[in-house]
Amino acid sequence: MNFSIFLICSLFSLGYYATQKSCPRGFELYKNKKCLIFAQTSLKHLEAEQQCRSYGGHLFTVNNAIDNRAINDLAANHGLAYIWMGMYCFGNQTNLCYLDDGSGPIKYSNFNPGFPRIDTERSGCVFMETFGNDIGRWSTSPCEWSGLWYLCEGPTTVDDPHPNCIHNYNGNCYYPSHELNIPVMNRTFYATESICHTHSMELLSIHSREEVDYIKFLYNGTDIKQVSLGAHAIVPDEFAWTDGTKFKYENFDPLSTAKGNCLTMNVDTDREDNGMWYQTICQTIQDFVCVRKAGKAIVGVEEEPMEVEDVEVEEVINPKFQMVKDSKTINLADASHCNTTLFLAPGTITSIDYPSQSPRSMLCTWKIAVLGAFRLGLYFTDFSVYEPVFVYSSNGTLLSFRQFDHDPFSVLAPSNMITITHDSVKDAQYQKRGFSATVLPF
């Protein structure tokens, strides 16, 4: 079917303006190095993190003494006495303190003597003092403390010469279809790819958790539920970005059973753990996002009609590839993570000897965490036990109690830590294979 659509048809030159660092909308560039947003109110740690994530950022991090002093002075000049940091400690040693930007354990420390000190669950949040004898020093505290200020940090980007680049983030300009000057905002994968390519742009590819959050931010206040991603299957269940970038990050919904050669991202604000991806057929009509590099010179902008052919393409995958993921049986006893001190997600846990129907008898406890910037999502993809599986929040509240056989289900924790217990004492007697669960931040 042919659609005659009217776009702002931009003729892009191959040259680039001299790039200059800048920040996404709402952030301020500090010393040509960090993009920051100053808190307008005081919040609990997770609330502050969620506010930062809504901009595509996270609570600020520091990696050296110079940055620590600079942030301290900046916060003090804004009258922020105590400020949350983008860090969470899982124990009393600094090597158990992880940065919220996903870069791993801290390499620079400026804790007060005797810190980090983890007295109870969820007491591993970190704050900085900006005045007094402990100026610039860090301490751990309960994450539920209120009254602390915060600074959000986002990625730097580059200036773009064209005024239509209003969504400039991490070196890219993003153009959601509902903001384009086109009569029909949702299209099939092939039509949307053609639209983007006509304007020297690509369909959206995603390479980090922060970028997921930023895309979600673009759809706040809309009734749009999902958007098409610029990915296509190479073989069943294996995808590549159509813009040629590496598929190094993924955020698939563990409970989705949909199959197809294209990918969709859920942006439904009514879903707590939105931002996940799932497979779909490429003829699905959806909203989309075109992306180009920021800093690209644009000349000769004019409005003109453009024909885009929406081609119905028969989906064919090389038949020599067969999906074996569901049928492959392996002994995961060593991968169950039963009774480990701490399992830091993302990852997968299983009951002991899963999926054997003759498992050993063992009482297992799992202490599971994600980085402090996130809540923890537990996605049971297979569940067949006799004795119940208990899931507790970080403060000991029972979140889930299930036994016997269940279809896949999820448990969304209120914070970044949970505890799971299960006794497999009767699983072999009743030929129960156990459970498998994927743990993800959201």
C-alpha positions in Angstrom: 0.0 0.0 0.0 1.3 3.5 -0.9 1.0 6.4 1.5 1.6 10.0 0.3 3.0 11.7 3.4 4.3 15.2 3.9 7.4 15.5 5.9 9.9 18.3 6.6 12.4 16.9 4.1 15.9 17.8 5.3 18.9 17.7 3.0 21.8 16.8 5.2 25.3 17.8 4.2 28.1 15.3 4.9 30.0 17.7 7.0 29.8 18.3 10.7 30.0 21.5 12.7 32.9 21.6 15.2 31.4 19.7 18.1 31.1 21.4 21.4 30.0 19.7 24.6 26.6 20.4 25.9 23.9 18.8 28.0 20.4 17.3 27.5 17.6 19.6 28.1 17.2 20.5 31.8 20.9 19.7 32.7 23.7 22.3 33.2 27.2 21.7 32.0 29.7 22.0 34.8 33.4 22.7 34.0 32.9 21.2 30.6 32.8 17.8 32.2 29.5 16.9 34.0 25.9 17.5 33.2 24.0 18.1 36.4 20.5 18.9 37.6 20.1 20.5 41.1 17.3 19.1 43.3 14.2 21.3 43.8 13.2 19.3 46.9 14.5 16.7 49.4 13.6 13.1 48.9 14.3 9.5 50.0 17.2 7.8 48.2 15.1 5.7 45.8 12.7 8.6 45.1 15.7 10.8 44.2 17.1 8.1 41.9 13.8 7.7 40.2 13.6 11.4 39.6 17.1 11.4 38.1 16.2 8.4 35.9 13.2 10.1 34.6 15.6 12.5 32.9 17.8 9.7 31.6 20.4 10.2 34.4 21.3 8.9 37.8 22.5 10.4 41.1 25.9 11.9 40.8 29.1 9.8 41.1 32.7 10.8 41.8 35.8 9.0 40.7 38.6 11.1 42.2 39.4 13.7 44.8 39.1 16.6 42.4 35.6 15.7 41.4 34.7 15.2 45.0 35.8 18.7 46.0 34.1 20.2 43.0 30.8 18.6 43.7 31.0 19.4 47.4 31.7 23.1 46.6 28.9 23.2 44.0 26.3 21.7 46.4 27.4 23.9 49.2 27.0 27.0 47.1 23.5 25.9 46.3 22.8 25.5 50.0 22.6 21.7 49.9 24.0 20.5 53.2 23.6 16.7 52.8 23.3 15.1 49.4 22.5 11.6 48.2 25.2 10.0 46.1 24.9 7.5 43.3 26.3 4.7 45.3 25.1 1.7 47.3 27.1 -0.4 49.8 26.3 -4.1 50.3 28.8 -4.6 53.1 31.2 -2.8 55.4 34.1 -2.9 53.0 34.6 -0.3 50.2 35.0 -3.0 47.6 31.3 -3.8 48.3 30.2 -0.3 47.4 28.9 -0.1 43.8 28.3 3.0 41.6 24.8 3.5 40.3 26.0 4.2 36.8 26.8 0.5 36.3 30.6 0.9 36.2 31.2 -1.4 39.1 32.8 -1.1 42.6 34.1 2.3 43.6 37.8 3.0 42.9 38.0 6.2 44.9 36.8 6.5 48.5 36.3 9.4 50.9 34.2 7.7 53.6 34.2 9.0 57.2 36.2 6.8 59.6 34.1 3.7 60.5 32.1 3.8 57.3 30.7 2.2 55.3 28.7 0.7 58.1 25.8 -1.6 57.3 23.7 -2.2 60.4 20.5 -3.3 58.8 19.1 -4.2 55.4 18.7 -1.1 53.2 21.2 1.0 55.3 23.7 1.0 52.4 22.7 4.3 50.8 25.5 6.9 50.7 25.4 10.6 51.3 28.0 13.5 51.3 28.3 16.3 53.8 29.1 19.7 52.4 29.9 21.7 55.6 31.5 21.4 59.0 34.4 19.2 60.1 33.4 16.4 57.7 33.1 18.5 54.6 33.2 16.3 51.5 33.1 13.1 53.5 30.8 10.2 52.9 28.6 8.2 55.2 26.1 5.3 54.8 22.6 5.7 56.1 19.1 4.1 55.9 17.7 4.6 52.5 14.4 5.7 53.9 15.9 8.8 55.4 14.0 11.8 54.1 15.2 15.4 54.0 18.3 14.8 51.9 19.0 16.8 48.7 20.4 15.4 45.6 22.2 16.1 42.2 21.3 14.3 39.1 24.0 13.5 36.6 23.5 12.8 32.9 25.7 12.1 29.9 27.2 14.9 28.0 26.2 15.4 24.4 27.2 17.8 21.6 25.6 21.0 20.3 23.5 20.6 17.3 23.0 23.5 14.8 19.4 22.6 13.9 16.6 23.9 16.1 14.5 20.8 15.5 16.9 18.7 17.6 14.9 19.3 20.8 15.7 15.8 22.2 19.5 15.9 22.2 20.9 13.1 24.4 24.3 11.4 24.6 25.4 12.5 21.2 22.2 11.8 19.3 19.0 13.7 18.2 15.8 11.7 18.8 12.6 12.3 16.7 9.6 10.4 18.1 7.0 9.8 15.4 4.2 11.6 17.3 6.2 14.8 17.0 6.9 14.5 13.3 4.9 16.4 10.7 3.3 13.3 9.2 -0.4 12.4 8.8 0.0 8.9 10.2 2.4 8.5 13.1 2.4 4.7 13.4 3.7 2.4 10.7 5.1 -1.1 10.1 8.8 -1.8 10.6 9.6 -1.6 6.9 7.7 1.7 6.4 9.3 3.4 9.5 12.8 2.3 8.4 12.2 3.8 5.0 10.9 7.1 6.6 14.0 7.4 8.7 16.4 6.5 5.9 14.9 9.1 3.6 16.0 11.7 6.1 19.5 10.2 6.7 18.4 8.8 10.0 18.1 5.4 11.5 15.4 3.6 13.6 16.0 3.6 17.3 18.7 1.3 18.7 19.4 1.2 22.5 22.7 0.6 24.2 22.3 1.3 27.9 19.8 1.3 30.8 20.1 5.1 30.8 19.0 5.3 27.2 16.0 3.1 28.0 15.0 5.6 30.7 15.4 8.5 28.3 13.2 6.9 25.7 10.6 6.3 28.4 10.9 10.0 29.4 10.0 11.0 25.8 6.7 9.2 26.1 5.6 10.5 29.5 2.3 12.2 29.3 1.3 10.4 26.1 -1.1 7.4 25.6 1.4 5.5 23.5 2.0 2.0 24.8 4.8 0.7 22.6 7.4 1.7 20.0 9.2 -0.1 17.3 12.9 -0.8 17.7 15.4 -0.7 14.9 16.3 -4.4 15.2 15.8 -7.5 13.0 16.3 -11.2 13.7 19.4 -12.8 12.3 18.2 -16.2 13.3 15.3 -17.0 15.7 15.8 -15.2 19.0 19.0 -13.5 17.9 18.8 -9.9 16.8 21.0 -7.2 15.3 20.6 -3.4 15.2 19.8 -2.3 11.6 22.0 0.8 12.1 25.0 -1.5 12.3 25.9 -0.8 15.9 26.7 -3.7 18.2 24.0 -5.5 20.1 25.8 -5.2 23.4 22.8 -4.3 25.7 19.4 -6.0 25.9 16.3 -5.6 28.1 14.0 -8.4 27.0 10.9 -9.2 29.0 11.6 -12.7 30.5 7.9 -13.5 30.6 7.1 -12.7 27.0 6.2 -15.6 24.8 5.6 -13.5 21.6 7.7 -14.5 18.6 8.6 -12.5 15.5 11.5 -11.0 13.6 11.2 -7.5 14.9 11.3 -5.9 18.4 9.0 -3.7 20.4 9.7 -1.6 23.5 7.0 -1.2 26.1 6.6 2.5 27.1 3.2 2.1 28.9 3.4 4.4 31.9 0.7 2.3 33.6 3.2 -0.6 33.8 5.7 -0.4 36.7 8.5 -2.2 34.9 8.0 -0.6 31.5 10.9 -0.2 29.1 11.2 -4.0 28.4 11.4 -5.4 24.9 9.6 -8.3 23.3 9.4 -9.9 19.9 6.7 -9.0 17.3 6.0 -9.6 13.7 7.4 -6.9 11.4 4.0 -6.0 10.0 2.8 -4.7 13.4 1.8 -1.1 13.1 3.5 1.0 15.8 4.9 4.3 16.8 8.7 4.8 16.2 11.7 6.9 16.8 14.2 8.1 14.2 17.7 8.9 15.4 20.7 10.8 14.0 24.0 11.9 15.3 24.0 15.3 16.9 26.3 18.0 15.5 25.5 17.2 11.9 25.1 20.2 9.7 21.7 20.6 8.0 21.1 22.8 5.0 18.3 23.5 2.6 15.4 22.5 4.8 12.1 22.6 2.9 8.7 20.9 2.9 7.9 18.6 0.1 5.8 15.5 -0.5 7.4 12.1 -0.3 6.2 8.7 -1.3 6.8 5.8 1.1 5.9 2.3 0.1 4.7 0.2 3.0 5.9 -3.2 1.7 4.4 -6.4 3.1 7.5 -8.6 3.3 7.3 -12.4 3.9 9.5 -13.2 6.9 12.0 -15.9 6.0 14.8 -17.1 8.3 17.4 -19.6 7.2 15.7 -23.0 7.9 19.0 -24.7 9.0 18.8 -22.8 12.3 16.5 -24.5 14.9 15.5 -23.0 18.2 16.9 -25.3 21.0 16.8 -23.0 24.0 13.6 -24.6 25.5 14.6 -28.2 24.9 18.2 -28.1 26.0 18.6 -29.9 29.4 21.7 -29.2 31.5 22.6 -29.6 35.1 22.3 -26.2 36.7 23.1 -27.4 40.3 26.3 -25.3 40.4 24.4 -22.3 38.9 21.5 -22.3 41.4 23.3 -19.7 43.6 21.7 -21.5 46.6 22.9 -20.1 49.9 25.3 -17.6 48.3 26.1 -14.5 50.5 24.8 -12.1 47.9 23.7 -12.4 44.3 24.1 -9.2 42.4 21.7 -9.1 39.4 21.0 -9.1 36.5 21.1 -12.9 36.2 19.3 -16.1 36.8 18.7 -18.2 39.9 17.3 -21.7 40.1 16.3 -24.2 42.7 18.8 -26.8 43.6 19.4 -29.4 40.8 16.9 -27.7 38.5 15.3 -29.0 36.2 15.8 -32.5 37.6 12.7 -34.2 39.1 14.9 -35.9 41.7 16.6 -32.9 43.3 18.6 -33.1 46.5 16.9 -32.2 49.7 18.2 -28.7 50.7 16.9 -25.6 52.4 18.1 -22.8 50.2 18.2 -19.0 50.9 19.0 -16.5 48.2 19.9 -12.9 49.1 19.5 -10.9 45.8 20.2 -7.3 45.0 20.4 -4.9 42.1 22.2 -1.6 42.0 20.9 1.1 44.4 19.4 3.1 41.6 16.8 0.5 40.8 14.0 -1.7 42.1 14.3 -5.4 41.7 12.1 -7.4 39.4 11.9 -11.2 39.9 10.5 -13.1 36.9 9.7 -16.8 37.4 9.9 -18.4 34.0 9.3 -21.9 35.3 7.7 -23.0 38.6 7.0 -26.5 39.9 7.7 -27.0 43.6 6.0 -28.8 46.5 7.1 -26.7 49.5 6.4 -23.0 49.0 8.8 -20.4 47.7 8.8 -17.3 50.0 9.9 -13.9 48.7 10.6 -11.2 51.3 11.4 -7.5 50.8 14.5 -5.9 52.4 12.5 -5.0 55.5 11.2 -8.6 55.9 7.7 -8.0 54.4 6.4 -11.1 52.7 5.9 -10.3 49.0 5.0 -13.7 47.5 4.1 -17.1 48.8 3.6 -19.8 46.1 3.8 -23.6 45.8 2.9 -26.4 43.4 2.8 -25.6 39.6 2.3 -22.1 38.3 2.4 -20.3 34.9 5.2 -17.7 34.6 4.8 -14.7 36.9 6.7 -11.8 38.3 7.3 -10.3 41.7 8.2 -6.6 41.7 10.1 -5.6 44.9 9.7 -2.1 46.4 13.5 -1.7 46.7 16.7 -3.1 45.4 17.0 -6.1 47.6 15.0 -9.3 48.4 15.4 -12.6 50.2 14.0 -15.9 48.8 13.7 -19.2 50.7 12.7 -22.7 49.5 13.1 -26.2 51.0 13.3 -28.9 48.3 12.8 -31.7 50.9 9.6 -33.1 49.1 10.3 -32.0 45.5 11.8 -35.4 44.5 9.0 -37.3 46.2 6.4 -35.5 44.2 8.5 -35.2 41.0 8.7 -31.4 41.1 11.5 -30.0 38.9 11.9 -26.7 40.9 12.0 -23.2 39.5 14.0 -20.8 37.4 13.8 -17.1 37.8 15.4 -14.1 36.0 16.4 -11.1 38.1 16.4 -7.7 36.5 16.6 -4.1 37.6 13.8 -1.8 36.7 
